[in-house]
Every structure is written in C-alpha cells, then in structure tokens.
Amino acid sequence: MKKPMVVNLDLIKQLRSQNDISIEEMSKIMGYKGYQGYYYKESGIRKMSADDIAKISVILNVSINELFFEI
C-alpha cells in the first residue's frame, strides 16, 4: 500500500525565498491579482491544485515530485 503524499509547503516557501521571490512576486507570476491568493495556499489555509503545483515547479525549477513528501 502506497503512503499518502502531501505538498511540502515548507520546502516551497524555502525555495521561493532562496530564489529571492517575494509573496507578492509569486502571486503575480501565478496569475493572482493580489498577494493573498497565493499566500493562503503557501500558508496551508487553502489547498493547492495540481495546476498550482505544476506552475510552482516550473517557477522554482524543481520537479513536481520534489514538492511532495510521504506521510
């Protein structure tokens, strides 16, 4: 039986910071009008969609698989 996979929000935040991308910049790149749309997702308040994760992997230049961890 496979273990469930969860989006690693801490890693996404760390990679975004390492790439000197602010919440506001990431929100704009992701297509949000304000910063809150992305902020809520990175903070875990709202769930990320598969499309969000795909976009984030391209922006941060990592594979989609790297953005997950097993629970």
C-alpha positions as a printed Julia matrix, in Angstrom:
71×3 Matrix{Float64}:
  0.0    0.0     0.0
  1.38   3.38   -1.01
  1.75   6.08    1.59
 -0.19   9.32    1.02
  1.77  12.21   -0.43
  1.41  15.77    0.84
  2.61  19.05   -0.66
  5.71  20.22    1.21
  4.7   23.84    1.88
  7.81  24.5     3.97
 10.04  23.45    1.07
  8.1   25.64   -1.37
  8.49  28.63    0.94
 12.21  27.88    1.39
 12.83  27.53   -2.35
 10.86  30.7    -3.09
 12.96  32.61   -0.54
 16.21  31.14   -1.9
 15.21  32.41   -5.34
 14.54  35.88   -3.89
 10.89  35.76   -4.93
  8.54  37.61   -2.59
  4.98  36.52   -1.86
  3.79  39.46   -3.98
  6.01  38.49   -6.92
  4.99  34.84   -6.73
  1.33  35.86   -6.63
  1.74  37.9    -9.81
  3.68  35.15  -11.59
  0.97  32.64  -10.6
 -1.71  34.96  -12.03
 -3.34  36.27   -8.84
 -4.48  39.89   -8.67
 -3.38  40.29   -5.05
 -0.86  38.55   -2.84
 -3.45  36.79   -0.68
 -4.48  34.17   -3.24
 -1.03  32.65   -3.28
 -0.24  33.43    0.37
 -3.26  31.44    1.55
 -2.11  28.43   -0.44
  1.53  28.57    0.64
  0.38  29.0     4.25
 -1.89  25.97    4.03
 -5.1   27.94    4.55
 -6.3   26.85    1.1
 -5.34  23.71   -0.79
 -3.11  23.85   -3.83
 -4.45  22.46   -7.08
 -2.46  20.22   -9.39
 -2.16  23.21  -11.73
 -0.72  25.34   -8.9
  1.88  22.69   -8.1
  2.84  22.34  -11.77
  3.31  26.12  -12.1
  5.33  26.31   -8.88
  7.64  23.51  -10.02
  8.38  25.43  -13.24
  8.87  28.77  -11.45
 11.18  27.25   -8.82
 12.88  24.95  -11.36
 12.3   21.71   -9.45
 10.49  18.5   -10.35
  6.92  18.15   -9.19
  7.91  15.09   -7.15
 10.33  17.19   -5.09
  7.42  19.29   -3.84
  5.82  16.35   -2.01
  6.63  14.21    0.99
  5.17  10.98    2.31
  3.1   10.9     5.49
